[in-house]
């Protein structure tokens, strides 16, 4: 990995940190490649029960490099640009969609453009009080290019999503919490302790149940109730047969904390 992205695993939690603070963590091709590799490693590591994504410095992520946009436009045909998006930045949402482990985004500062889109891809967002969000694409005459127009309506509803996409206005942390863009806002110095407390609590749970819960919740957004219940009955049949389920029952009877080993 390059030094543009930091990757750490500790106490059942994998942490991905965007590490270009001098550029507000605007992403590069190398960073995107390492990002994908880190996500896949966390997914495939049985010791990992939750994933944390954050940024270094005062910004979470400012998206792509706007300064180089005009130069790239001169060099790329429309098809080349389409494939550049598909082969670079679009790999992140597609890999994120394939993960069944919980992803918590710690929004430590400004998140704009594709950087805001990246924050939207997580399962849970906790923001520092200094965090700010904006879908800034329209300011340079383009559209949300990294899934923002797909994620945002699902999180805050279509009218509010269109307002943010059309106006490119900044949303401060307090408003972000009020409209459901983030789960929680905490003082800046409490961001990472709060995030890790939640991540470690989730990671300490029964791994297979946590992962099946995520699958069922997301799949339920695009299927009918009957199909959802059919899937859940299959998941439940598997979970009832696990050692973790029996351990949870034993711990409940014995009035102690369960010790799961399903990861």
C-alpha positions in Angstrom: 0.0 0.0 0.0 1.0 3.6 -0.5 1.2 6.1 2.4 -1.9 7.8 0.9 -4.1 5.3 2.8 -3.5 3.8 6.2 -4.9 0.4 7.2 -4.9 -1.0 10.7 -6.6 -4.0 12.4 -7.1 -4.1 16.2 -9.6 -5.7 18.6 -11.8 -7.0 15.8 -12.0 -3.7 14.0 -10.3 -2.7 10.7 -9.7 1.0 10.2 -9.2 2.6 6.8 -7.8 6.2 7.0 -7.5 8.4 4.0 -4.1 10.1 4.3 -3.7 13.1 2.2 -4.6 15.8 4.8 -2.8 18.6 2.8 -5.4 18.0 0.0 -8.4 17.3 2.3 -7.9 13.6 1.4 -8.9 14.1 -2.2 -8.4 10.7 -3.7 -5.8 9.5 -6.2 -5.8 6.3 -8.4 -3.3 4.7 -6.0 -5.5 5.6 -3.0 -8.5 4.1 -4.6 -6.7 0.9 -5.4 -5.5 0.5 -1.8 -9.0 1.4 -0.6 -10.5 -1.5 -2.5 -7.7 -3.9 -1.3 -8.3 -2.9 2.3 -12.0 -3.4 2.1 -11.6 -6.9 0.6 -9.0 -7.8 3.2 -11.3 -6.8 6.0 -14.2 -8.7 4.5 -12.1 -11.9 4.1 -10.4 -11.7 7.6 -12.4 -13.8 10.0 -11.0 -11.8 13.0 -12.6 -8.6 11.8 -16.2 -7.9 12.8 -16.5 -4.2 11.8 -14.9 -1.7 9.6 -14.2 2.0 10.3 -13.6 4.6 7.6 -12.2 8.0 8.4 -9.9 10.8 7.1 -6.7 12.3 8.4 -6.6 16.0 9.4 -9.4 18.5 9.1 -11.1 16.9 6.2 -12.9 13.6 5.6 -12.6 13.6 1.8 -12.9 16.4 -0.8 -13.6 14.0 -3.6 -11.6 13.9 -6.9 -9.0 16.4 -8.2 -10.9 19.3 -9.6 -7.7 21.1 -10.6 -6.8 18.4 -13.1 -10.3 18.2 -14.5 -9.8 20.5 -17.5 -6.6 18.8 -18.5 -8.2 15.4 -18.3 -11.1 16.7 -20.4 -8.7 17.6 -23.2 -7.0 14.2 -23.1 -10.0 11.8 -22.7 -12.8 10.9 -25.1 -16.3 10.6 -23.5 -15.9 6.8 -23.6 -12.5 7.0 -22.0 -13.9 9.1 -19.2 -16.8 6.7 -18.7 -14.4 3.8 -18.4 -12.1 5.8 -16.1 -14.9 6.3 -13.7 -15.9 2.6 -13.9 -12.4 1.3 -13.4 -11.4 3.8 -10.6 -13.9 5.5 -8.3 -16.9 3.3 -9.1 -15.0 0.3 -7.7 -15.5 1.6 -4.2 -19.4 1.6 -4.1 -19.5 -1.8 -5.9 -17.1 -3.4 -3.4 -18.9 -1.7 -0.5 -22.2 -3.2 -1.8 -20.7 -6.6 -1.7 -19.6 -6.4 2.0 -21.7 -8.0 4.6 -19.7 -6.6 7.6 -20.8 -3.4 9.3 -19.1 -0.2 8.0 -19.0 2.9 10.3 -17.9 6.1 8.7 -16.3 8.6 11.1 -16.8 12.0 9.3 -14.0 14.1 10.9 -14.4 17.2 8.7 -15.5 18.4 5.4 -17.0 15.9 3.0 -17.7 17.2 -0.5 -18.5 15.9 -3.9 -17.4 12.3 -4.3 -16.1 12.6 -0.7 -19.7 13.0 0.5 -20.7 10.1 -1.7 -18.1 8.0 0.0 -19.5 8.9 3.4 -23.0 7.9 2.2 -21.8 4.4 1.4 -21.3 3.4 5.0 -24.0 1.7 7.1 -23.7 4.2 10.0 -22.2 7.7 10.0 -21.0 9.5 13.1 -19.9 13.1 12.5 -17.7 15.4 14.4 -19.3 18.8 15.2 -17.0 20.4 12.7 -18.1 18.1 9.8 -19.8 19.7 6.8 -21.3 18.1 3.8 -22.0 19.3 0.2 -22.8 17.6 -3.1 -20.7 20.1 -5.0 -20.9 18.6 -8.5 -23.3 21.2 -10.0 -20.8 24.0 -9.2 -18.6 22.6 -12.0 -21.4 21.7 -14.3 -21.5 18.0 -13.8 -23.7 15.5 -11.9 -23.1 13.3 -8.8 -20.7 10.8 -10.2 -20.1 8.3 -7.4 -23.5 7.2 -6.4 -24.7 10.3 -4.6 -27.9 10.5 -6.6 -28.6 6.8 -5.6 -27.7 6.9 -1.9 -29.0 10.3 -0.9 -32.7 9.8 -1.7 -32.6 6.6 0.2 -31.2 8.3 3.3 -33.1 11.6 3.5 -35.9 11.3 1.0 -36.2 12.6 -2.6 -37.1 16.2 -2.0 -34.3 16.9 0.4 -31.8 14.9 -1.8 -32.7 16.9 -4.9 -32.3 20.2 -3.0 -28.8 19.3 -2.0 -27.9 17.9 -5.4 -29.2 21.0 -7.2 -28.0 23.7 -4.9 -24.7 22.3 -3.7 -25.2 24.1 -0.4 -23.3 23.0 2.7 -25.0 21.1 5.4 -23.6 21.6 8.8 -23.3 18.6 11.2 -26.3 19.6 13.3 -28.6 19.8 10.3 -27.1 16.5 9.0 -28.2 14.8 12.1 -31.6 16.4 12.0 -32.4 15.2 8.5 -31.0 11.7 9.0 -27.8 12.2 7.0 -25.8 11.1 10.0 -26.7 8.9 13.0 -25.0 11.0 15.6 -22.9 14.2 16.1 -20.3 14.4 18.8 -17.6 16.9 19.8 -14.5 16.6 17.6 -12.3 15.1 20.3 -14.9 12.5 21.1 -15.3 11.3 17.5 -13.0 8.4 17.3 -13.6 7.1 20.9 -17.4 7.1 20.1 -16.9 5.4 16.8 -14.6 2.7 18.2 -16.9 2.1 21.2 -19.7 1.3 18.7 -17.5 -0.6 16.3 -16.1 -2.8 19.1 -19.5 -3.5 20.5 -20.7 -4.6 17.1 -17.6 -6.7 16.5 -18.1 -8.4 19.8 -21.5 -9.7 18.7 -22.3 -13.0 17.0 -20.6 -12.5 13.6 -22.8 -14.6 11.4 -26.0 -13.1 12.9 -24.6 -9.5 12.4 -23.7 -10.2 8.8 -27.0 -11.9 7.9 -28.8 -9.0 9.5 -27.1 -6.6 7.2 -27.9 -8.7 4.2 -31.5 -9.0 5.1 -31.9 -5.3 5.7 -30.4 -4.2 2.4 -32.0 -6.9 0.3 -35.3 -6.0 1.9 -35.1 -2.6 0.1 -35.5 -4.1 -3.3 -37.7 -7.2 -2.8 -41.3 -7.8 -1.7 -42.2 -8.9 1.8 -43.0 -12.5 0.9 -39.5 -12.9 -0.6 -37.9 -11.2 2.3 -39.6 -13.5 4.8 -38.6 -16.5 2.7 -35.0 -15.4 2.9 -35.2 -14.7 6.6 -36.5 -18.1 7.3 -33.5 -19.7 5.6 -31.1 -17.4 7.5 -32.8 -18.2 10.8 -32.5 -22.0 10.1 -28.8 -21.6 9.7 -28.4 -19.3 12.8 -30.3 -21.7 15.1 -27.8 -24.4 14.3 -24.7 -22.3 15.2 -22.5 -22.6 18.3 -22.9 -18.8 18.8 -26.7 -19.2 19.2 -26.2 -21.9 21.8 -23.6 -19.9 23.6 -26.0 -16.9 23.7 -28.7 -19.1 25.2 -26.3 -20.5 27.8 -25.0 -17.1 28.7 -28.5 -15.8 29.2 -29.4 -18.7 31.5 -26.2 -18.3 33.4 -26.5 -14.5 33.6 -23.1 -13.8 32.0 -21.7 -12.1 28.9 -21.5 -14.5 25.9 -18.3 -15.3 24.2 -18.7 -15.7 20.5 -16.2 -17.4 18.3 -18.0 -17.5 14.9 -15.7 -15.1 13.1 
